[in-house]
Amino acid sequence: MFTPHLYQMLPHPFTPFLNVLPLEDGTDVKVLCEFLLKVIKLCQVEQMTDCAIYDLTYPYCRGDLLTSVTHAITTGENFEDFHARSLGHFIPSREMLQLRIARYERVQWEGEHFSTYL
């Protein structure tokens, strides 16, 4: 016997990802980077379309970031282009350079395994 109300009690598969997404307006670089990393992880795990990604993240955006997401939705922009445009728009070039040096062009730490460094 098929009982649809039993399926309504199951948790939604996106719940763990959506519970950790903060409300974001693009003013704090650290929070914006964390937000985008969580959205990218969601995209990789679920292999979603760009439209679905925007639909899920739209409620978590405010201010200028909301305007940027709305523009991406109306123009049909793919997520990779939106991601690059968001980083270029919200993160000042000097801070982007500092992030690149701190994350990618850094010296290997003492005792750090080579695979971790790469």
HELIX and SHEET records of a PDB file:
HELIX    1   1 PRO A    4  GLN A    8  1                                   5    
HELIX    2   2 THR A   15  ASN A   19  1                                   5    
HELIX    3   3 VAL A   29  GLU A   46  1                                  18    
HELIX    4   4 ASP A   50  THR A   57  1                                   8    
HELIX    5   5 TYR A   58  TYR A   60  5                                   3    
HELIX    6   6 GLY A   63  THR A   75  1                                  13    
HELIX    7   7 PHE A   79  PHE A   90  1                                  12    
HELIX    8   8 SER A   93  ARG A  103  1                                  11    
HELIX    9   9 PHE A  114  TYR A  117  1                                   4    
END                                                                             
